[in-house]
Amino acid sequence: MTVTSWDEPAGGTPRGTLVVLPGRGETPVSYERFGRRLSGDAWRVRLVPVDLDDLDATREHVEKVLADEALPAPKVLVGTDTGATLAALLAPTLPVDGVVLAGLALPRAGGAPTWETWEEEVEARTACPVHRRVIAEDEGFARGALDQPLPWRSVRLVAPGKPVLVLHGTADTVTPVGAALTAYDALPDAVVRLVEGGRHDVLNDASHRSVAATTVLFLESLRLGADLPAVVREPEGAGHR
């Protein structure tokens, strides 16, 4: 299993490490933009492929990356789609300092919805024209993967005892926002941010800049403490916008 890396600019001081768990069908190509953007802010990014047929092996690879002493803390799991579900399930028992969950994947009664064409699947994934082109040109991208059965018949989340940022699109048809929010009821202290009009691949959707900025703000706050003290705040008193 090959781990893909994005590092801080030459001469920069790394601020922490992100371990990214991608979703169904995705390859490292899908996260080139995300990896370059976050590493540009001096966060080291490591992408670990998720093998839904061997979750134990995936966990072992994640543990190996987390055990690398050359990677600085805080260490944060970032998951999307099935990677988000796996990150949520693993976080309570892994030595991570925080978790970012984007576009949770949940089992559905009657099975997952079927997208009959590639165009329909793309519509469900993202509205970003650049990301659409990226995944269309990626020969390794597994088309039709959103119909891949999930390895979980049910998902029961538990509070991991560490800070959690939840990102979910309001226009997600793969995991409707209501179902996602219900699943997150078990994480009452999570920071939940809904992306207006966002689709399932919320890290790579049309609002990817705002989503990345929200992620960086969470990460920088995490560096100050597990209680997530404010990095940027409003002044006290009225009369300011």
TIFI-281592 format. One record per residue: residue in one letter; x, y, z of N, C-alpha, C in turn. Coordinates in steps of 0.001 Angstrom, whole numbers, padded with zeros to 6 digits, always signed. Layout:
<recs>
AXYZXYZXYZ ...
</recs>
This chain:
<recs>
M+000854-001191+000000+000000+000000+000000+000889+001240+000000 T+000751+002065-001026+001612+003231-001193+001002+004453-000515 V+001797+005110+000308+001372+006340+000969+001855+007520+000132 T+000942+008431-000189+001282+009619-000978+001549+010783-000035 S+002595+011578-000346+003038+012634+000557+003027+014002-000108 W+002632+015002+000666+002813+016401+000309+003451+017083+001516 D+004565+017766+001304+005297+018391+002406+005263+019909+002312 E+005624+020538+003422+005663+022000+003500+006699+022557+002526 P+006583+023829+002147+007574+024427+001248+008980+024350+001839 A+009961+024323+000961+011358+024248+001402+011660+025387+002369 G+012269+025031+003481+012629+026028+004480+011534+026331+005473 G+010331+025800+005238+009219+026052+006145+009271+025144+007361 T+008591+025541+008404+008502+024747+009623+007145+024046+009651 P+007115+022707+009632+005832+021999+009607+005031+022250+010877 R+003717+022413+010704+002849+022751+011831+002092+021541+012374 G+002134+020447+011677+001450+019243+012101+001283+018312+010916 T+000546+017225+011130+000423+016183+010109-001039+015804+009899 L-001443+015713+008642-002764+015233+008285-002640+013861+007638 V-003397+012897+008126-003446+011568+007524-004800+011438+006844 V-004795+011442+005520-006027+011486+004724-006450+010077+004327 L-007723+009767+004579-008319+008502+004148-009353+008818+003072 P-009084+008466+001814-009978+008827+000711-011218+007941+000663 G-012137+008291-000239-013386+007555-000367-013402+006610-001543 R-014562+006070-001803-014733+005065-002852-014367+005616-004227 G-013523+004858-004908-013141+005199-006274-011972+006140-006378 E-011662+006863-005315-010676+007935-005398-009241+007426-005375 T-008363+008204-005972-006931+007936-005986-006224+009170-005444 P-004903+009106-005247-004174+010306-004807-004349+011496-005741 V-004623+011218-007018-004832+012311-007976-005995+013202-007529 S-007005+012580-006930-008170+013332-006473-007816+014363-005404 Y-006698+014149-004702-006338+015005-003566-005079+015818-003808 E-004668+015902-005065-003484+016698-005382-003700+018159-004989 R-004849+018709-005339-005133+020116-005012-005214+020311-003507 F-005940+019425-002810-006070+019517-001359-004709+019367-000682 G-003933+018379-001130-002620+018144-000526-001677+019316-000713 R-001656+019882-001920-000777+021028-002173-001217+022243-001362 R-002538+022446-001253-003034+023631-000531-002699+023540+000962 L-002968+022396+001582-002712+022270+003019-001222+022206+003320 S-000463+021560+002457+000986+021541+002668+001574+022926+002450 G+000939+023721+001576+001380+025094+001390+001237+025918+002651 D+000314+025512+003533+000157+026149+004831+000992+025442+005892 A+001936+024615+005439+002947+023963+006286+002403+022788+007096 W+001289+022215+006651+000813+020966+007250+001247+019804+006371 R+001985+018882+006938+002383+017707+006161+001163+016819+005937 V+001017+016357+004710-000157+015573+004338+000297+014196+003869 R-000339+013168+004425-000062+011792+004031-001386+011115+003690 L-001506+010604+002466-002722+009928+002033-002512+008423+002075 V-003373+007745+002839-003311+006287+002974-004515+005693+002254 P-004318+004876+001222-005463+004268+000527-006298+003417+001483 V-007606+003390+001242-008521+002599+002061-008951+001357+001284 D-008643+000190+001835-009065-001069+001230-010302-001550+001980 L-011468-001378+001377-012702-001761+002049-012824-003259+002243 D-012011-004017+001525-012016-005476+001684-011039-005944+002750 D-010206-005028+003252-009249-005393+004290-009015-004179+005191 L-009997-003905+006045-009912-002739+006917-008807-002892+007960 D-008502-004138+008334-007420-004348+009304-006078-003910+008719 A-005851-004220+007446-004600-003801+006802-004553-002286+006676 T-005696-001684+006370-005736-000222+006287-005388+000394+007627 R-005961-000128+008693-005651+000384+010032-004159+000252+010324 E-003572-000879+009969-002142-001080+010219-001302-000032+009504 H-001675+000303+008280-000922+001320+007546-001097+002698+008170 V-002298+002994+008629-002522+004269+009314-001681+004336+010582 E-001668+003261+011337-000879+003218+012577+000608+003398+012285 K+001067+002825+011187+002481+002963+010821+002817+004413+010513 V+001939+005093+009787+002176+006509+009484+002168+007336+010762 L+001204+007083+011639+001111+007837+012880+002315+007614+013787 A+002940+006437+013667+004089+006108+014512+005388+006714+013995 D+005353+007307+012812+006557+007909+012235+006944+009153+013037 E+008036+009068+013761+008447+010175+014624+008923+011391+013841 A+009157+011228+012557+009564+012364+011731+008385+013262+011391 L+007183+012764+011611+005983+013549+011325+005557+014299+012587 P+005406+015609+012496+005137+016417+013689+003690+016350+014152 A+003489+016571+015432+002160+016732+016007+001749+018202+015897 P+000442+018470+015961-000646+017509+016147-000880+016666+014904 K-001300+015435+015150-001608+014527+014062-003127+014369+013979 V-003651+014564+012759-005097+014648+012565-005529+013710+011450 L-006567+012911+011715-007171+012081+010678-008138+012926+009863 V-008056+012815+008547-008993+013494+007652-009610+012434+006753 G-010914+012243+006855-011561+011220+006051-012700+011784+005226 T-012919+011186+004062-014039+011576+003207-014745+010323+002710 D-016091+010387+002621-016886+009248+002190-016586+008056+003105 T-016237+006893+002573-015920+005753+003426-014691+006026+004285 G-013803+006869+003805-012654+007261+004620-013084+008032+005848 A-014175+008829+005717-014698+009560+006867-015314+008598+007877 T-016079+007639+007394-016682+006661+008299-015601+005884+009030 L-014591+005445+008290-013509+004698+008907-012753+005554+009912 A-012483+006812+009564-011794+007714+010481-012594+007897+011769 A-013915+008038+011630-014759+008210+012814-014730+006965+013700 L-014693+005788+013082-014694+004549+013846-013345+004267+014494 L-012254+004693+013828-010913+004418+014345-010426+005461+015348 A-010913+006676+015229-010365+007787+016017-010317+007538+017516 P-011343+006893+018117-011288+006717+019570-010101+005879+020053 T-009554+005036+019182-008490+004130+019633-007142+004405+018966 L-007052+005450+018171-005787+005783+017519-005144+006993+018194 P-003803+007072+018158-003105+008201+018785-003120+009443+017902 V-004314+009994+017706-004458+011220+016928-004958+012329+017847 D-004694+013556+017438-005068+014712+018253-006384+015337+017824 G-006860+014977+016637-008105+015536+016136-008562+014779+014911 V-009792+015075+014470-010392+014365+013349-011180+015352+012497 V-011076+015209+011172-011902+015972+010232-012699+014963+009410 L-014023+015063+009461-014901+014116+008791-015704+014852+007731 A-015514+014463+006470-016145+015167+005350-016958+014188+004508 G-018263+014415+004401-019084+013564+003548-019169+012133+004030 L-019605+011949+005266-019731+010620+005854-020514+009684+004928 A-020077+008429+004851-020794+007402+004085-021541+006502+005055 L-022845+006314+004827-023675+005507+005716-024439+004454+004921 P-024664+003287+005525-025522+002297+004872-026931+002854+004721 R-027623+002427+003679-028987+002897+003441-029961+001725+003434 A-031134+001954+003962-032164+000928+003884-032469+000639+002423 G-032447-000645+002067-032719-001003+000682-031498-000904-000212 G-030350-000604+000369-029134-000527-000415-028832+000882-000872 A-027642+001064-001414-027210+002387-001869-027933+002770-003153 P-028115+004058-003383-028732+004486-004642-027841+004140-005823 T-028438+003968-006981-027689+003605-008176-027650+004780-009142 W-026464+005099-009610-026295+006111-010639-026050+005358-011938 E-026955+005474-012851-026912+004636-014047-025821+005045-015009 T-025384+006290-014961-024352+006747-015884-023242+007442-015105 W-022105+007578-015775-020981+008299-015182-021375+009752-014917 E-022113+010334-015807-022532+011727-015633-023367+011901-014365 E-024236+010942-014080-025048+011022-012864-024183+010876-011621 E-023189+009996-011684-022283+009833-010538-021489+011114-010294 V-021002+011721-011373-020246+012968-011227-021122+014045-010606 E-022389+014128-011046-023312+015110-010479-023455+014927-008977 A-023474+013682-008526-023600+013405-007094-022319+013740-006347 R-021196+013599-007015-019909+013819-006358-019561+015295-006202 T-019618+016065-007274-019075+017412-007222-019655+018304-008310 A-019719+019593-008002-020120+020593-008994-018924+021383-009503 C-017728+021078-008975-016528+021824-009358-016041+021369-010733 P-015989+022258-011720-015577+021839-013061-014144+021336-013112 V-013283+021910-012293-011884+021453-012286-011792+020039-011739 H-012491+019785-010637-012427+018438-010061-013097+017422-010972 R-014152+017829-011651-014779+016928-012618-013786+016505-013695 R-013023+017471-014173-012029+017152-015199-010941+016244-014631 V-010519+016512-013399-009458+015711-012772-009866+014248-012678 I-011067+013985-012156-011453+012582-011985-011796+011928-013323 A-012263+012712-014292-012565+012143-015608-011301+011707-016322 E-010197+012442-016108-008938+012140-016778-008062+011171-015995 D-008462+010830-014779-007675+009930-013939-007996+008484-014311 E-007052+007807-014958-007283+006437-015406-007451+005472-014236 G-006946+005851-013064-007060+004978-011902-008353+005146-011135 F-009120+006184-011457-010363+006446-010735-011379+005362-011066 A-011983+004771-010041-012924+003661-010237-014331+004198-010448 R-014756+004260-011687-016106+004726-011981-017132+003722-011481 G-018240+004248-010987-019268+003381-010426-019005+002960-008996 A-017940+003486-008385-017555+003037-007048-018556+003434-005970 L-019362+004470-006228-020343+004867-005218-021401+003791-004993 D-021492+002834-005903-022406+001706-005719-021723+000540-005008 Q-020448+000696-004685-019738-000367-003973-020350-000547-002587 P-020672-001789-002209-021272-002013-000888-020335-001560+000232 L-020931-001034+001275-020143-000627+002429-019840-001839+003309 P-018712-001835+003981-018356-002961+004852-019064-002915+006201 W-019922-001907+006399-020647-001775+007655-022148-001870+007389 R-022845-002785+008080-024301-002856+007948-024962-001710+008708 S-024281-001249+009738-024747-000091+010487-023517+000649+010985 V-023694+001907+011281-022589+002723+011777-023016+003365+013084 R-022287+003058+014140-022571+003654+015441-021334+004427+015875 L-021436+005732+015832-020304+006573+016197-020268+006768+017707 V-019055+006892+018239-018874+007210+019649-017935+008405+019746 A-018119+009201+020773-017265+010367+020958-015822+009919+021113 P-014908+010451+020299-013517+009974+020339-012682+010564+021458 G-013217+011553+022177-012437+012162+023248-011373+013110+022747 K-011553+013601+021536-010627+014562+020919-011430+015436+019964 P-010923+016610+019598-011689+017530+018755-012046+016937+017393 V-013263+017239+016944-013769+016739+015664-014358+017904+014878 L-013974+018006+013613-014594+018939+012678-015407+018131+011684 V-016689+018446+011569-017581+017800+010616-017867+018764+009472 L-017697+018293+008238-018005+019069+007040-018969+018250+006182 H-020104+018847+005819-021070+018092+005022-021839+019040+004123 G-022057+018612+002887-022764+019437+001919-024269+019354+002088 T-024932+020490+001966-026388+020496+002100-027084+019861+000904 A-026385+019716-000224-026960+019108-001426-026393+017713-001678 D-025890+017066-000619-025324+015721-000741-026456+014724-000943 T-026486+014042-002093-027505+013029-002360-027016+011620-002048 V-025716+011475-001790-025179+010168-001426-025484+009888+000041 T-025173+010845+000889-025553+010795+002300-026308+012081+002604 P-027614+012056+002565-028376+013280+002836-027979+013896+004170 V-027987+015222+004198-027463+015928+005362-028200+015545+006641 G-029490+015286+006561-030236+014903+007751-029734+013605+008354 A-029436+012627+007485-028919+011346+007969-027542+011514+008601 A-026719+012362+007996-025389+012599+008547-025477+013258+009920 L-026321+014273+010035-026436+014980+011313-026975+014057+012400 T-027882+013161+012044-028385+012192+013018-027260+011295+013511 A-026387+010856+012598-025260+010020+012992-024319+010761+013926 Y-024191+012070+013711-023280+012867+014526-023874+013276+015865 D-025122+012865+016145-025709+013158+017449-024868+012562+018577 A-024142+011497+018272-023304+010852+019276-022021+011630+019540 L-021773+012681+018755-020586+013516+018917-021037+014940+019253 P-021604+015142+020438-022211+016448+020748-021217+017598+020777 D-019943+017316+020967-018948+018389+021039-018282+018678+019705 A-018702+017984+018657-018090+018194+017344-018412+019589+016815 V-017461+020147+016090-017679+021401+015379-018290+021038+014032 V-019552+021366+013823-020268+020971+012606-020433+022177+011695 R-019993+022025+010455-020120+023088+009465-020770+022515+008205 L-021911+023092+007821-022600+022675+006604-022185+023575+005451 V-021904+022964+004314-021468+023693+003125-022676+023910+002231 E-023091+025155+002076-024283+025465+001295-024119+024993-000155 G-025051+024145-000574-025014+023628-001940-023949+022581-002175 G-023244+022191-001119-022148+021238-001272-022643+019841-001597 R-021900+019161-002457-022229+017781-002816-021351+016825-002014 H-021288+015559-002413-020696+014542-001538-019190+014703-001352 D-018466+014974-002427-017008+015122-002323-016699+016543-001854 V-017073+016831-000619-017106+018214-000154-015713+018854-000087 L-014669+018052+000090-013309+018611+000100-012892+019086-001285 N-013546+018548-002312-013163+018860-003689-014319+019439-004490 D-015261+020041-003800-016434+020581-004471-016213+022049-004821 A-017254+022692-005303-017129+024067-005782-016677+025034-004690 S-016990+024730-003435-016592+025596-002315-015310+025102-001653 H-014433+024472-002419-013237+023861-001833-012340+024875-001134 R-012321+026113-001611-011481+027131-000950-011995+027422+000455 S-013303+027622+000576-013892+027909+001884-013770+026700+002810 V-013940+025508+002256-013806+024290+003057-012366+024146+003555 A-011395+024408+002682-009993+024332+003098-009683+025371+004165 A-010231+026588+003992-010006+027639+004984-010598+027254+006326 T-011795+026656+006317-012427+026202+007549-011588+025121+008211 T-011029+024230+007395-010176+023164+007912-008910+023731+008541 V-008276+024674+007869-007048+025270+008399-007327+026002+009709 L-008435+026714+009786-008771+027426+011014-008952+026438+012172 F-009618+025308+011896-009757+024258+012904-008393+023728+013333 L-007525+023463+012362-006201+022912+012660-005362+023886+013483 E-005403+025157+013113-004616+026145+013849-005148+026319+015270 S-006454+026233+015432-007043+026292+016766-006631+025073+017577 L-006606+023910+016933-006195+022679+017598-004761+022778+018112 R-003918+023470+017374-002537+023650+017812-002458+024407+019141 L-003454+025237+019403-003457+026026+020641-003998+025244+021824 G-004752+024183+021559-005289+023387+022652-006483+022565+022231 A-006732+021471+022953-007832+020571+022625-009189+021223+022840 D-009238+022330+023599-010496+023038+023775-010767+024013+022635 L-009903+024010+021628-010061+024802+020409-010257+026293+020694 P-009283+026915+021346-009400+028361+021578-009414+029125+020263 A-010109+030255+020258-010269+031026+019032-008940+031606+018570 V-008670+031496+017289-007508+032149+016679-007904+033550+016227 V-009085+033651+015638-009642+034930+015187-011016+035070+015840 R-011264+036183+016511-012545+036345+017190-013083+037757+017004 E-014345+037902+017274-014966+039209+017213-014548+040037+018434 P-014458+041361+018292-014184+042193+019463-015395+042205+020385 E-015144+042422+021660-016241+042502+022607-017003+043812+022405 G-018290+043762+022634-019102+044939+022444-019821+044933+021116 A-020746+045862+020959-021561+045909+019753-021005+046934+018783 G-021606+046983+017601-021273+048022+016645-020240+047623+015612 H-019851+046348+015588-018857+045896+014596-019484+044788+013768 R-019051+044695+012517-019494+043622+011636-018354+042623+011462 
</recs>
